[in-house]
Amino acid sequence: MNTVRSALTPRIVRFLFCALATQSVIAQPLDLPSTIQHIDASVKARIDHVAAYNVTEHYAVFRGNDTEPSAEITVRTAYLKDQGKNYTILSESGSGIMRHELHNILEDEKHMSQPGVRDTVLINSANYSMAFKADAPQQVDGRDCLVLQLTPKRSDPSLFRGTLWVDAKDFSIVQLEGVASKSHSFLLSPSQVSRQYAMMNGYPMATHARGTSSVAMLGQITIKIDYTGYQIDLVPSN
């Protein structure tokens, strides 16, 4: 079981931990340094202004091409700006080993959301080099988006190498896709990850996430996450 645990803790959820919103509007095409400044500002705005939120998260683990999950957990997540996340398990079912690994992921997410630690996984210029990947905006969910290539500035399983889509008007994160910059274990391949966001109370919040790894002895493992029922509290304006 220890071998399975080390193999199945790719932290495919936390690559995705981060980000982001601001209210700037593009009046004309921006150069790369200006765009990066706006993205950094959007990251800081969300961290500074979202005081707390509650959300229901449903985790499902799939093996290979299975259409039915091997395990599921539904949790109610409570986030506080100065403390990070805490979880209350609402229900769980399926494989005990898989559920154990989902518990590990939740503990990892809790750790990565803590102030100080959180700064090391944000999608900003402190953690990533950025470059334009497309010459023109692309539409994602009906929104015109700037497309950027992300390259982590250090080799860390918490970071990923891939693509970021940000809203061309307010620079809020819309979508990300990539591959972990470093595998967490020699027993698995680097995880492929994706995450989608929607604007809520003026800030982008995750709605769906997915991570896939090839794991020794188990084959392909996919974790899907759905986020519903947000209740968001903002820092009072002065």
N, C-alpha and C positions, 0 to 999 in steps of 0.2 A: 504493500500500500504506500510506503514511503517513496518507492520509485514512481508510482503513478502520480503521487502528489507533486513530486518535483517536476514531473513531465507536464502536469496539467495546470501549473501555475504560471502561465506565460504572461500574466498580467495584461491580457488582451483588452481588459476594460480600461485600465488606467492610461494607456497611450492616448486615450481619448479625453483625459481629464483636462478641462480648460475652458475659458474664454467668454465673452467678448462683446462690446457694443459701444457705439458713439453716435452722435447725431450730425456729423459733418456731411456735407453734400458736395459731390464732384461738380464743379462748374466747367471743367475742362480736363482732358487727360492728364494724369499725374505722372511724375517721374517715379522711379522705384524708391528712392529715399523718402519722398513725401508719403508714398503709399505705406511704407513700413512704419513711418511715424504714426499714421492714422490707425493702423492695425494695433500698434502698441498702445495707443490711447484707448482703443476700444476694449482691449484686454483689461486695462486698468480701470476703466469706467465700470465694467461689470463687477469686478472684485470690490471696488469702492462703494457701489451703490446698491447692490443686492445684499440686504441685511440678513435675510433668512428665506428659506423656502421648504416646503414639504412636497413630496412627489411619490407616487406609487411606481415602483420599478419591477418589471417581470423579466426574470432571467430564464432562458431555456437552452439546454445543451443538446446538441445533435451529433451523432456519430455517422461518419461517411455520408451517404445519400439518404439516410433515414428521414422520413417525413414526420415522424412522431418523436418528441424529445425523450432522451434518456433520463433527464431530470429537469425539474422546474422549481424555482423559488420566487415567491412574490414578497416584496418588502415595502415598507413605508419608510422613506428616507427623510430625515430631518437635517437640514443644513443651517448652521449659524456662522456668520462671517468670521467671528473671532475664535471659533472652535473647530470648524469643519463638519463632517458628516457623522450621523449615528443612524443605525438601522433597527427597525422592528420587523421581525419576520411575521408575515401574515399567513403564509401557507407554504408547504413544500412537499414534493412527491418525487418518486422515481429512485434511481440508483443511489445507494448510500454513498458510494465513492464519489460520484459526480456531484452530489449535493454537498459533500464535504469540501470539494474543490470550489464550489460556488461560495461557500462560507469563507474560504481563504481569499477569494477575490473581493468579497465585501470588506473583509478586514484590511486588505491591501488598499482598496478605494478609500476607506476611512482614514488610513494613515496618510495617503497622498493628498487628501483634502485639507490637512491641517496647515494652519498658517506657517510660513517658512518653508515647509516641504512643498506646499502647493506652488510656490514660485518656480520650482525646478522643472515643472511640467507644462507651464503655460505656453501657449503658442504665441511667442513674441520674439523680438530680435535678440533677447538675452539667451534664448535656448536654440534658436534656429537662424540659419542663413536663408534668405528669401530671394527669389527671382521670378520675374514674370514668365508664365508658361504659355500664355495665349496672347495674341496681338489685340484681340477685341474681347469685350465681355461675352460671357456665355450665360444662357438662361438655365436656372435651376429652380424648379417649383414656381415658375413664372417671375422670377427675380433676376435682373441683370447682375451678373457676378464677375468680379475680377478673379483671374485664375493665377495662382502662384505655386511655384515649386518650393517645397520645404526640405532643407537639409539640416539634420541635427548638428549642433556644434560639439557634441561629445557622444561617444558610444555608450548608450544607456538603454536598457530594455523599456524604460519609461517613455522614450522618445521614438518617433517614427520618421521615415523618409517617404515623402509622397506629395500630395496635391491638396491645396487649400482653396476653397471658394469663399469669397467675402462679398457682401452686398456692395454694389458699385456706388450706392448713395450714402450709406451710413457705416460701411466697413465692418458690419457685424458678421460673424461667422455663419455660413449657410450649410457648408458640407466639408468633410475632409475624408481622404482616402490615402492609405499608405501601407508600408511594411515596417515593422519594428526595426530600429537601427541595430539591435543586437538581440539574439535569442537569449531567453532567460535560462535555458538549459541545453546541454548537448543532446538531450533526448528529443528535442523538437525543433522544427524549422521556425524561422522568424514568422511572427504572426502577421497576417493581412488584416487590416482594420478599416472600418468606415464608421462615420457618424453623421447624422443629420440634425439640424437645429430649426427651430421656429421662434419668431419673435413673440415674447410674452411680457406684458408690463414694460415694454420698451427695451427688453434685453433678450438675447438669444439663449434659449434653453434646449437641451438635448431632447429629441423625440424618439429616435431610433439609433441603435448601434449594433455592430456585428464584428466579430473577430473569428478568424479561422487559422488553425495551426495543424501541421502534420506531426503526430505524436508517436514516438516509438511504441510498439506493441498494441497501439490502439487505432492507428490510422488517422484520418482527418477528424478533427473535433471543431465544431462551430458553436459559438455562443451568440445568441440573439437577445437583445435587450429592448424593451419598450417602456417609455416613460409617459405616464398619464396622470391627470388630476393635479396639476401644479397649483400650489397656493404660495404666492410670492409676497414678501414684505420688503419694501425699499427703505433705505436710510432716509429719514426725514430731511427735507430740504431746509436750509437755514432761512 
